[in-house]
Amino acid sequence: MLLVLVKCQLLYLRLRQDARAVTAVEYGLIAALISVIIISAVTSLGKGASTTFNKVASEL
């Protein structure tokens, strides 16, 4: 039982010192935020362009 506890503690210490996983998660969150911003901007611009084209078409 003590051996299992020691192995778990060593695994925890190795994972805590490994900053690559934390960096990967941060980059993933940044990419997700940028994606949300791009999607909202494209949606907003698409609605505005559609309104403009419909207005021009109706006046012709």
Secondary structure, DSSP 8 states (H G I E B T S, - for coil): -HHHHHHHHHHHHHHHH-HHHHHHHHHHHHHHHHHHHHHHHHHHHHHHHHHHHHHHHHH-
